[in-house]
Amino acid sequence: MSESEEAAKGRALSSPLRLRILRMCLHHARTNKEIADLLGINPASCLHHVRTLVATGFLEAQPERRGARGAKEVPYLATRKSWSQQVDGVSPVLIETFVQETATLPPEDISVWRLGLKLNVQHREELLDKLRAVVDEYVAMPADPDGEATSLMIAHHPDPTAD
């Protein structure tokens, strides 16, 4: 992959809005209008983001279908390629995306774990490797047909205030 392709992929994943679009299209193919309606934005603005995600391989057009009024619609489905894409400095974007996605949820629908640990480098890397392995295992599984769409965010950071 060329450096410019890699940069374009990084830019595509550096937007909370585009990350939300990917999440919306993860388990269910959606048209640009459906995505725009769910996000509460103008369909023309949404199309710019959808096209960016298609051009970088993170969204894929599905077979055309006919809408309620007979108009041609193109649904899009996430390719899941974003999971393995490295993006420098993406942590603030992921946190902002999480905040946006959960802003309207009732508190009882959000489960958050936060704890403090004091680990040496070996134990810290071991913990993070185990967490990544568990998450990778579930990412590789096909979606459960009877499943409920859910989201998981795990964050790790040094805690200079706890030393």
Residue pairs with C-beta under 8 A, 6 or more apart in sequence:
5 56
8 55
8 56
9 56
9 57
9 58
9 85
9 87
10 85
10 86
10 87
10 88
11 52
12 18
12 52
12 53
12 55
12 56
12 58
13 19
13 58
13 82
13 85
13 87
13 90
13 93
14 87
14 89
14 90
14 93
15 49
15 93
16 93
16 96
16 97
16 100
17 39
17 41
17 49
18 49
18 52
18 53
18 58
19 82
19 93
19 94
19 97
20 39
20 97
20 100
20 101
21 35
21 39
21 46
21 49
21 50
21 53
21 59
22 53
22 58
22 59
22 78
22 82
23 78
23 101
23 151
24 30
24 35
24 38
24 39
25 35
25 59
25 76
25 77
25 78
26 77
26 78
26 80
26 149
27 143
27 149
28 77
28 149
29 62
29 75
29 76
29 77
30 38
30 75
30 76
31 67
31 73
31 74
31 75
31 76
32 43
32 46
32 47
32 50
32 74
32 76
33 43
33 73
34 75
35 46
35 50
35 76
36 42
36 43
36 45
36 46
36 47
39 46
50 59
50 76
53 59
53 76
54 60
54 61
54 76
57 79
57 81
58 78
58 79
58 81
58 82
58 85
59 76
59 77
59 78
59 79
60 76
60 77
60 78
60 79
61 74
61 75
61 76
62 74
62 75
62 76
62 77
64 72
64 73
64 74
65 72
65 73
65 75
66 72
66 73
67 73
80 139
83 139
87 93
91 155
94 153
95 155
98 151
98 153
101 151
102 110
116 159
116 162
117 127
118 162
119 127
128 156
131 154
135 152
135 154
